[in-house]
Structure formats: C-alpha cells, structure tokens
Amino acid sequence: MRIFYFSLFLLLTFTLTAQEPADFLNGRKLGTSEVKLYPNPTFGGVVNILTQANADKEITVYDVFGEVVLKDQINGKTLDVSRLAPGVYVLQISEGQQTITRKLVVK
C-alpha cells in the first residue's frame, strides 16, 4: 500500500509542476511562439519584429518604472523607436490572441 501511495504522489507531483499546458499531440507548448527581435541593442532607431504568423501587431513599450512610453500598431515588421531615450525597455507584442513580452535595449 505504501508503494501505491508513493507512486501516486510522484505521478501527481510531476504532472502538476508544469508551468504551461503542453500540446502532447504536436510536441510543443501552447501559447508560445517564435519571436525574433533584432537588432537588440538597437542604435539606429528601428527594430525588426518577426513572428511566425507575421500578422498585424499591437506593440506597447514600457520603461523600467512600468509606464507606457510608446504604443503603436504595425502591420509589417519594423517598429520605429527613434523617439525613445537610451535605456532598457519591455516590449509587449500582441498578435491575434497571443501576447509576448521581450526586453529591448536602446543605445
């Protein structure tokens, strides 16, 4: 009986510790997508944002204090960040039903 409870405990422990739900049929995690953000750090004032879907994106840029410093909607892959002062920012990229955050350094 001890072995049964111990096995049940281990099974529940391993199955409940996942951070994101997994799609076992396709072998990948749900809710994540491949996002490429370059150049990072940026010098020229333009950042390229590539995603798998390449659909319209709503971009919100936050500073280190959590205040919104730039909000833009792009239908291509280029975001103009020339208005931002040098520093570290957090980009929130919303595309369709997915929202992804990435760090951006402006020099």
Residue frames as qw, qx, qy, qz and C-alpha x, y, z in Angstrom:
[[0.000, 0.884, 0.467, 0.000, 0.00, 0.00, 0.00],
 [0.326, -0.757, 0.104, 0.557, 2.88, 2.37, 0.73],
 [0.386, -0.099, 0.602, 0.692, 4.31, 1.83, -2.72],
 [0.178, 0.650, 0.665, 0.321, 0.94, 2.63, -4.28],
 [0.143, -0.939, -0.254, 0.184, 0.61, 5.93, -2.40],
 [0.412, -0.579, 0.326, 0.624, 4.23, 6.83, -3.06],
 [0.364, 0.178, 0.675, 0.616, 3.77, 6.16, -6.80],
 [0.062, 0.811, 0.556, 0.170, 0.58, 8.20, -6.84],
 [0.294, -0.861, -0.043, 0.413, 2.35, 11.04, -5.04],
 [0.407, -0.335, 0.489, 0.695, 5.22, 11.04, -7.56],
 [0.282, 0.449, 0.701, 0.477, 2.82, 10.91, -10.50],
 [0.049, -0.909, -0.413, -0.013, 0.81, 13.88, -9.23],
 [0.392, -0.729, 0.124, 0.548, 3.94, 15.83, -8.36],
 [0.387, -0.138, 0.570, 0.712, 5.39, 15.51, -11.85],
 [0.176, 0.555, 0.680, 0.445, 2.14, 16.25, -13.67],
 [0.151, -0.908, -0.389, 0.046, 1.19, 19.30, -11.60],
 [0.462, -0.608, 0.100, 0.637, 4.54, 21.10, -11.77],
 [0.471, 0.384, 0.467, 0.642, 4.26, 22.17, -15.41],
 [0.092, -0.392, -0.118, 0.908, 4.35, 25.93, -15.98],
 [0.433, 0.337, -0.241, -0.800, 2.43, 25.97, -19.27],
 [0.838, 0.180, 0.438, -0.270, 0.00, 23.49, -20.77],
 [0.174, -0.383, 0.767, 0.484, 1.65, 21.23, -23.31],
 [0.770, 0.375, -0.113, -0.503, 0.21, 20.07, -26.59],
 [0.610, -0.318, 0.723, 0.064, 1.15, 16.40, -26.45],
 [0.786, 0.479, 0.391, 0.006, -0.05, 15.69, -29.97],
 [0.519, 0.826, -0.081, 0.204, 2.30, 18.20, -31.61],
 [0.807, -0.136, -0.194, 0.542, 5.07, 18.09, -29.02],
 [0.265, 0.346, -0.095, 0.895, 5.16, 21.84, -28.36],
 [0.097, -0.392, -0.602, 0.690, 3.85, 24.21, -25.73],
 [0.089, 0.762, 0.570, 0.295, 0.64, 26.13, -26.23],
 [0.198, -0.953, -0.196, 0.122, 0.65, 29.92, -26.00],
 [0.396, -0.643, 0.352, 0.553, 4.25, 30.44, -27.05],
 [0.730, 0.658, 0.155, 0.100, 5.51, 31.41, -30.45],
 [0.697, -0.041, 0.132, 0.704, 8.81, 32.16, -32.02],
 [0.086, 0.988, 0.122, -0.032, 9.58, 35.89, -31.91],
 [0.697, 0.067, 0.044, 0.713, 12.74, 37.42, -33.32],
 [0.093, -0.983, -0.128, 0.094, 13.62, 40.93, -32.21],
 [0.699, -0.122, 0.184, 0.680, 16.67, 42.49, -33.86],
 [0.548, 0.316, -0.561, 0.535, 18.90, 44.44, -33.60],
 [0.616, -0.749, -0.100, -0.223, 18.99, 44.30, -29.85],
 [0.061, -0.688, -0.278, 0.668, 20.56, 46.54, -28.60],
 [0.468, 0.715, 0.419, 0.307, 19.43, 48.97, -31.26],
 [0.389, -0.351, 0.050, 0.850, 21.38, 52.02, -32.41],
 [0.108, 0.127, 0.494, 0.853, 19.53, 53.29, -35.49],
 [0.365, 0.134, 0.252, -0.886, 16.05, 53.77, -34.09],
 [0.752, 0.133, -0.333, -0.554, 14.44, 50.87, -35.95],
 [0.396, -0.235, 0.863, -0.208, 13.67, 47.42, -34.54],
 [0.548, 0.106, -0.655, -0.510, 12.55, 44.46, -36.64],
 [0.543, -0.113, 0.674, -0.487, 9.98, 42.14, -35.05],
 [0.486, 0.174, -0.732, -0.444, 9.45, 38.81, -36.79],
 [0.614, -0.093, 0.629, -0.468, 6.83, 36.26, -35.75],
 [0.326, 0.060, 0.915, 0.229, 5.62, 33.02, -37.26],
 [0.332, 0.671, 0.656, -0.098, 2.23, 34.43, -38.30],
 [0.269, -0.017, 0.244, 0.931, 3.52, 37.86, -39.47],
 [0.053, -0.748, -0.627, -0.214, 0.06, 39.35, -38.81],
 [0.055, -0.777, 0.022, -0.627, -0.79, 42.85, -37.56],
 [0.600, -0.204, -0.568, 0.526, 0.84, 43.51, -34.21],
 [0.260, -0.901, -0.089, -0.337, 0.00, 45.90, -31.41],
 [0.647, 0.137, -0.421, 0.620, 3.18, 46.98, -29.65],
 [0.394, -0.895, -0.065, -0.201, 3.29, 48.57, -26.20],
 [0.600, 0.337, -0.430, 0.585, 6.65, 49.73, -24.85],
 [0.584, -0.793, -0.170, -0.036, 7.16, 50.14, -21.09],
 [0.220, 0.723, -0.498, 0.425, 10.07, 51.82, -19.32],
 [0.427, 0.101, -0.806, 0.397, 11.74, 50.46, -16.18],
 [0.210, -0.019, 0.512, -0.832, 9.10, 52.16, -13.99],
 [0.229, 0.360, 0.903, -0.055, 6.26, 50.35, -15.77],
 [0.293, 0.658, 0.181, -0.669, 4.92, 53.42, -17.55],
 [0.677, 0.510, 0.479, 0.226, 3.80, 53.21, -21.17],
 [0.210, -0.609, 0.237, 0.727, 6.21, 55.27, -23.29],
 [0.242, 0.309, -0.588, -0.707, 5.15, 54.12, -26.76],
 [0.594, 0.279, 0.713, -0.246, 2.07, 52.41, -28.16],
 [0.283, 0.473, -0.498, -0.669, 1.95, 51.53, -31.84],
 [0.823, 0.239, 0.485, -0.173, 0.23, 49.17, -34.24],
 [0.046, 0.556, -0.651, -0.515, 2.33, 47.78, -37.07],
 [0.891, 0.295, 0.176, -0.297, 1.33, 45.63, -40.00],
 [0.657, 0.591, -0.457, 0.099, 4.85, 44.96, -41.20],
 [0.861, -0.201, -0.330, 0.332, 7.91, 44.00, -39.23],
 [0.430, 0.293, -0.205, 0.829, 9.51, 47.40, -38.50],
 [0.375, -0.828, -0.399, 0.118, 8.99, 49.43, -35.32],
 [0.305, 0.667, -0.133, 0.667, 10.32, 53.00, -35.08],
 [0.647, -0.625, -0.337, 0.277, 11.90, 53.55, -31.65],
 [0.461, 0.387, -0.066, 0.796, 13.82, 56.73, -32.52],
 [0.296, -0.732, -0.067, -0.610, 11.65, 58.71, -30.06],
 [0.834, -0.514, -0.193, 0.052, 12.87, 56.61, -27.12],
 [0.123, -0.862, 0.469, -0.151, 15.71, 57.77, -24.89],
 [0.511, 0.344, -0.777, 0.133, 18.61, 55.34, -24.39],
 [0.470, -0.330, 0.596, -0.561, 17.74, 52.73, -21.80],
 [0.009, -0.031, -0.999, -0.035, 16.13, 49.37, -21.13],
 [0.564, 0.047, -0.012, -0.825, 12.52, 48.80, -22.14],
 [0.383, 0.112, 0.910, -0.113, 9.97, 45.98, -22.13],
 [0.363, 0.118, -0.492, -0.783, 8.04, 45.32, -25.33],
 [0.519, 0.212, 0.745, -0.362, 4.60, 43.76, -25.13],
 [0.205, 0.196, -0.670, -0.686, 3.76, 42.30, -28.53],
 [0.574, 0.266, 0.629, -0.452, 0.11, 41.33, -29.11],
 [0.269, 0.261, -0.684, -0.626, -0.67, 39.36, -32.24],
 [0.571, -0.216, -0.699, -0.372, -4.06, 37.75, -32.55],
 [0.745, -0.590, -0.214, -0.226, -4.80, 36.00, -29.25],
 [0.828, -0.139, -0.237, 0.489, -1.15, 35.78, -28.15],
 [0.098, -0.966, 0.148, -0.188, 0.76, 38.31, -26.08],
 [0.865, 0.015, -0.174, 0.471, 4.52, 38.05, -25.71],
 [0.215, -0.967, 0.121, 0.060, 6.94, 40.26, -23.76],
 [0.824, 0.216, -0.066, 0.519, 10.56, 40.85, -24.66],
 [0.401, -0.754, 0.001, 0.520, 13.32, 43.10, -23.36],
 [0.568, 0.699, 0.143, 0.409, 14.74, 45.82, -25.62],
 [0.506, -0.557, 0.005, 0.659, 17.89, 47.89, -25.10],
 [0.397, 0.869, 0.177, 0.238, 18.11, 51.26, -26.85],
 [0.632, -0.358, 0.025, 0.687, 21.56, 52.85, -27.07]]
